[in-house]
Amino acid sequence: MERNEIPGQGACRIESGFWNRYIGVIRNGVIPYQWDILNDRREDAEPSHAIDNFRIAAGEMEGAFYGQVFQDSDVYKWLEAVGNILMLERDPHLEEQADSLIDLIVKAQEPDGYLDTYFTIREPDKKWSDLLECHELYCAGHMIEGAIAYYQATGKEKIYRAACRLADYLTQIFGQEEGKMHGYPGHQEIELALLKLYEVSGEEQYLRLASYFLETRGTNRFFEEEFEKRGRTTFWNGAKIPEPNERYNHYPYSYYNQFHAPVRQQETAVGHAVRAMYMYTAMADLAAKTKDQELYRVCRRLWDDVTTKQMYLTGGIGATSSGEAFTQDYDLPNDTNYSETCASIGLIFFAHRMLQCETDSVYGDVMEQALYNTVLGGMNYEGNRFFYVNPLEAVPEVSKANPERHHVGTLRRKWFSCACCPPNLARLIGSLWKYIYTVGESRVNVQLYIAGTAHLNTGGQTLSVIQKTEYPNDGKISFTIQGDGERDIEFALRIPGWAENWRFTINGEAVVPDQVEKGYAVFCRNWKQETTIQADFEMKAQFVGANPKIHYDLGRAAMTRGPLVYCLEEADNGPRLDELVLNTEAGIRETARPEWNGYVELEADAVRIKLPEGQDLYMPYRPVKEKVKVRAVPYYLWNNRGEGEMQVWMKAD
Amino acid sequence: MERNEIPGQGACRIESGFWNRYIGVIRNGVIPYQWDILNDRREDAEPSHAIDNFRIAAGEMEGAFYGQVFQDSDVYKWLEAVGNILMLERDPHLEEQADSLIDLIVKAQEPDGYLDTYFTIREPDKKWSDLLECHELYCAGHMIEGAIAYYQATGKEKIYRAACRLADYLTQIFGQEEGKMHGYPGHQEIELALLKLYEVSGEEQYLRLASYFLETRGTNRFFEEEFEKRGRTTFWNGAKIPEPNERYNHYPYSYYNQFHAPVRQQETAVGHAVRAMYMYTAMADLAAKTKDQELYRVCRRLWDDVTTKQMYLTGGIGATSSGEAFTQDYDLPNDTNYSETCASIGLIFFAHRMLQCETDSVYGDVMEQALYNTVLGGMNYEGNRFFYVNPLEAVPEVSKANPERHHVGTLRRKWFSCACCPPNLARLIGSLWKYIYTVGESRVNVQLYIAGTAHLNTGGQTLSVIQKTEYPNDGKISFTIQGDGERDIEFALRIPGWAENWRFTINGEAVVPDQVEKGYAVFCRNWKQETTIQADFEMKAQFVGANPKIHYDLGRAAMTRGPLVYCLEEADNGPRLDELVLNTEAGIRETARPEWNGYVELEADAVRIKLPEGQDLYMPYRPVKEKVKVRAVPYYLWNNRGEGEMQVWMKAD
């Protein structure tokens, strides 16, 4: 078994220059940097105290807990990223670090399996007294995910066994049965982790517990009752508050954590976007694992709401910083949005699980839309600076001056006090190989166009697939396929939603697919003889408009090319981008550029409408109009040349 | 002495149809409605309990305090509005109501002069323990203002004497002397009230106390010390907090209440806009009363910052709802702004006091800009619905959906739980006659063009001035002037900042002014013979642009005519106003309309750029362009035809 293998499905190795550079950045940059942070070895960052918390809980050190109540999760996410990276290539030095950490984690675990350093150290008698705010189950979920990744990468069982002990313990505490707590987490995460653990261990009780957490949510008044029990106070500052939650919006407080209704009755995406994504991911996973068509339909309804009514062109989600949350259908402001990197990562998780239920190209389309725009844009090219918030319009002075726009950073930062995004990026990119193919009964689906070699088990044989492509810069992809069995296997290529024209060849001869089904070009044959399929999805730059129900994009256009959304930057176009009006009739010109590992720059005609800059605040409107050419870079590359304005949706004629 | 007279300066009676309708609305609508609210007689509003609080404090009723800690101020503002209205015309029924209220107020006053029902009823041992948050001095200031207005209108001394007792008591409590508290208010207001009381009473101690409050502000650590003393808690919910205030912005907490620096060292307008205006008003008044040129220069610096860098075209101020505050120079978003009605009223107070220091037309210009746009727009035409927030762009669905825009109401409301704006409007409009003229040594200045008759004392004589005009709909104004003395008097007309052309006649003959000085056309002569001056400020519609440092207005134009800013409304132009692009080369057409007491409607050419409304969230940009005519109404009239979109700054070619 290769290390980077999904048991039963196959293995895949990325051989894309584009992606291997990012993977290298994660391996050589993000993971070591984060290790230093966790160990408080960076003078350029606030101490995290994260590993010290484990030392104290393990009895190896004296001291007090320090940091967020969910500080432990940073440690587990690091471990998961390490597991993912070791799956690609073992690294004894890194394993040594991880093993020492694992010793500490296991030592911090209490005899009954409980594991959460905040409560062990600071409030041992308040365990499980505030599920809404205190993130114990959230941390447990990340612990389980980290443990699985490390176990799968190295075969070392220590942390995996600790994860099972923790999960076993949770099955004793939570459940429908009398005598157990009828609670569920304020921040979803444990559900998807338990489903992963079920997948690895085959233990039904983990599936049952995940199902319990999902199905009980929103059916009782658990959060209200625990709020009464602790005297109607909030964990965050101890103050008495009128309701268990802040209202993040005009919605009642229960919407923030998605317990406003039983999950099967939820119809639109509401509340904290990351929480929503993690919950939907678990729901879709449960639907796939239990072949629950009704639950899948619930997931599809939520999926459609998110991706056809509440998603930015960049695959960003969460239109408001107030609660880092969804607002309402078609409410997608460009300058005050949140679009947290982690939310788009969660959307990819969700899409990936939906593909286990149904092979529909919309899932792969959104996966690449989120991946190549918001997710990659969450990190700079070098991989040492991060965005939490991913705006579609940024003006540095405005972000500094205006409180409604303060959350929109215009320079990526090294780290965050709530450090979820960098390790989430690390664990996603480290495991990206898992997202390229999905395998069905006698069928292989290509979901992402990323060069590499895969060995995929389907229809009783192994299909070897060598994918070559310069995607996302070019829409040509070749697959060299060879099977080792006699049976026909369907080889299905996702036709990207952005592609208006495409053609295929097999061994150099033009062909049409045997069928085009739910957005896939399907070729069904015996692959015993090595066969080369070439796909050419015509990738050309275009102007894109938004549904006029999106108020904020009225009279505006964006530029895209293939899966990439483009933006104008001050570095290329000077400041005051909102003075520019695109001339969309003159077309878009493309230039291959060598910088940043190669990308295609776009150029379009525009008019700049300027007013004189005098002393007066207001004056008669006497504009000077200047014909200019504007240059655009892929959104994922923005803010790699210092601070400056950026705009995706331009005024257009 | 006429009732509506400023002692020593003269009297003025408004005879403008435009304004007398508003005054009637205040008299017959706002004041009775507010009386019902204060007495909890309205089923369509939350009980205010305001007068019941006084009953309880007076020992006439059992019960608990209810409402905001500054609930008393609503009562006093009503009294001030009543005083102002009675100054125009006595009304026995209204006086009876006011007298009964006054009996109650005086009975609620404690023997030492203390007056604040919250502390008398609920926390008698916590008086003066939280000046930052608890508004005792704010309420005291409004009590004094209300008392003076009622006294001046009716000559009845009861409430005026109570105000003096309160002020005398304050002089015992506060001051630089050892043994007195060295505090100052968290919400400025007492300062300007004490200066008024000094003006009426001639008692120097009130001037000294006002001066003390202003000059001590920001020079010591009083607020920090009282915060320590009460255990680092906040009044609002009793929670422990890290600093005395929330940080409303990137600024340190002291900026919110303008105690970040001694007032004479303050250079830019920061913090809560209403607090700032009330403080600057007092500073300017103190500078005028003490002829303190240095303090006047401080005021001018702050004035220039507010009006040339932080003010909306509509005379609105306060760019953010976060702290209802100023942000930074040129940060003037149109869709997330605050521009509280009360802040613009405060700006008019400030301008009026600046005119006591120096006759400069910028003060009158801003006074009318704020008055005819934000202030009047704060109320509907009928005077029974109010805006707290006055946006320059409103989209109902967006305000409902998006938390950063929730505060932007798109329908005026009957009342507010923090009910400052309606009574503030009532007291300003009721006293508007005071703002029309300012009188200097042998000089009369016309600040506002409002029809009416005035008798102004200057240069040892009384000048009778009959002003006739259809302003703000027309720029022609005639003055019939007659003096009763021999000395030459300067009669100076403010040349409005918006006027590009003007001409004057005297008794029908074209004349040029004797001089044009600081924005005034000055005519100096003996007025013994009745003389008619006609001014014609050419009032034509124009497109206006903004300084390009205002990011939010780039590529946009607004329409104005005279002092009036215009806006497009959905009622005239359909929804999706941001699809429209003004054609500014085709000019603006004017049509006199009979509705709403008569106004001039503007029409301009535009192109509507539409995208098809389909299922897709994003699609290739294939716009349909349609030539349209857009119609605009004065901003002060917006939202009188139901809920709909509104926009001041339009995309423009």
Chai-1 contact restraints between the chains, C-beta under 6 A:
chainA,res_idxA,chainB,res_idxB,connection_type,confidence,min_distance_angstrom,max_distance_angstrom,comment,restraint_id
A,N237,B,A239,contact,1.0,0.0,6.0,A-B,restraint_1
A,A239,B,N237,contact,1.0,0.0,6.0,A-B,restraint_2
A,A239,B,A239,contact,1.0,0.0,6.0,A-B,restraint_3
A,N249,B,P403,contact,1.0,0.0,6.0,A-B,restraint_4
A,T308,B,L617,contact,1.0,0.0,6.0,A-B,restraint_5
A,L313,B,Y618,contact,1.0,0.0,6.0,A-B,restraint_6
A,T320,B,P403,contact,1.0,0.0,6.0,A-B,restraint_7
A,S322,B,P403,contact,1.0,0.0,6.0,A-B,restraint_8
A,T327,B,A401,contact,1.0,0.0,6.0,A-B,restraint_9
A,T327,B,N402,contact,1.0,0.0,6.0,A-B,restraint_10
A,Q328,B,A401,contact,1.0,0.0,6.0,A-B,restraint_11
A,D331,B,A401,contact,1.0,0.0,6.0,A-B,restraint_12
A,D331,B,N402,contact,1.0,0.0,6.0,A-B,restraint_13
A,T336,B,E404,contact,1.0,0.0,6.0,A-B,restraint_14
A,V395,B,H551,contact,1.0,0.0,6.0,A-B,restraint_15
A,V398,B,H551,contact,1.0,0.0,6.0,A-B,restraint_16
A,A401,B,T327,contact,1.0,0.0,6.0,A-B,restraint_17
A,A401,B,Q328,contact,1.0,0.0,6.0,A-B,restraint_18
A,A401,B,D331,contact,1.0,0.0,6.0,A-B,restraint_19
A,N402,B,T327,contact,1.0,0.0,6.0,A-B,restraint_20
A,N402,B,D331,contact,1.0,0.0,6.0,A-B,restraint_21
A,P403,B,N249,contact,1.0,0.0,6.0,A-B,restraint_22
A,P403,B,T320,contact,1.0,0.0,6.0,A-B,restraint_23
A,P403,B,S322,contact,1.0,0.0,6.0,A-B,restraint_24
A,E404,B,T336,contact,1.0,0.0,6.0,A-B,restraint_25
A,E404,B,E404,contact,1.0,0.0,6.0,A-B,restraint_26
A,Q542,B,P620,contact,1.0,0.0,6.0,A-B,restraint_27
A,F543,B,Y621,contact,1.0,0.0,6.0,A-B,restraint_28
A,V544,B,Y618,contact,1.0,0.0,6.0,A-B,restraint_29
A,V544,B,Y621,contact,1.0,0.0,6.0,A-B,restraint_30
A,G545,B,L611,contact,1.0,0.0,6.0,A-B,restraint_31
A,G545,B,M619,contact,1.0,0.0,6.0,A-B,restraint_32
A,G545,B,Y621,contact,1.0,0.0,6.0,A-B,restraint_33
A,A546,B,Y618,contact,1.0,0.0,6.0,A-B,restraint_34
A,N547,B,L617,contact,1.0,0.0,6.0,A-B,restraint_35
A,P548,B,L611,contact,1.0,0.0,6.0,A-B,restraint_36
A,P548,B,E613,contact,1.0,0.0,6.0,A-B,restraint_37
A,H551,B,V395,contact,1.0,0.0,6.0,A-B,restraint_38
A,H551,B,V398,contact,1.0,0.0,6.0,A-B,restraint_39
A,L554,B,R576,contact,1.0,0.0,6.0,A-B,restraint_40
A,L554,B,D578,contact,1.0,0.0,6.0,A-B,restraint_41
A,L554,B,E579,contact,1.0,0.0,6.0,A-B,restraint_42
A,G555,B,D578,contact,1.0,0.0,6.0,A-B,restraint_43
A,G555,B,E579,contact,1.0,0.0,6.0,A-B,restraint_44
A,G555,B,I609,contact,1.0,0.0,6.0,A-B,restraint_45
A,G555,B,K651,contact,1.0,0.0,6.0,A-B,restraint_46
A,A557,B,Y621,contact,1.0,0.0,6.0,A-B,restraint_47
A,R576,B,L554,contact,1.0,0.0,6.0,A-B,restraint_48
A,D578,B,L554,contact,1.0,0.0,6.0,A-B,restraint_49
A,D578,B,G555,contact,1.0,0.0,6.0,A-B,restraint_50
A,E579,B,L554,contact,1.0,0.0,6.0,A-B,restraint_51
A,E579,B,G555,contact,1.0,0.0,6.0,A-B,restraint_52
A,T584,B,Y621,contact,1.0,0.0,6.0,A-B,restraint_53
A,I609,B,G555,contact,1.0,0.0,6.0,A-B,restraint_54
A,L611,B,G545,contact,1.0,0.0,6.0,A-B,restraint_55
A,L611,B,P548,contact,1.0,0.0,6.0,A-B,restraint_56
A,E613,B,P548,contact,1.0,0.0,6.0,A-B,restraint_57
A,L617,B,T308,contact,1.0,0.0,6.0,A-B,restraint_58
A,L617,B,N547,contact,1.0,0.0,6.0,A-B,restraint_59
A,Y618,B,L313,contact,1.0,0.0,6.0,A-B,restraint_60
A,Y618,B,V544,contact,1.0,0.0,6.0,A-B,restraint_61
A,Y618,B,A546,contact,1.0,0.0,6.0,A-B,restraint_62
A,M619,B,G545,contact,1.0,0.0,6.0,A-B,restraint_63
A,P620,B,Q542,contact,1.0,0.0,6.0,A-B,restraint_64
A,Y621,B,F543,contact,1.0,0.0,6.0,A-B,restraint_65
A,Y621,B,V544,contact,1.0,0.0,6.0,A-B,restraint_66
A,Y621,B,G545,contact,1.0,0.0,6.0,A-B,restraint_67
A,Y621,B,A557,contact,1.0,0.0,6.0,A-B,restraint_68
A,Y621,B,T584,contact,1.0,0.0,6.0,A-B,restraint_69
A,K651,B,G555,contact,1.0,0.0,6.0,A-B,restraint_70
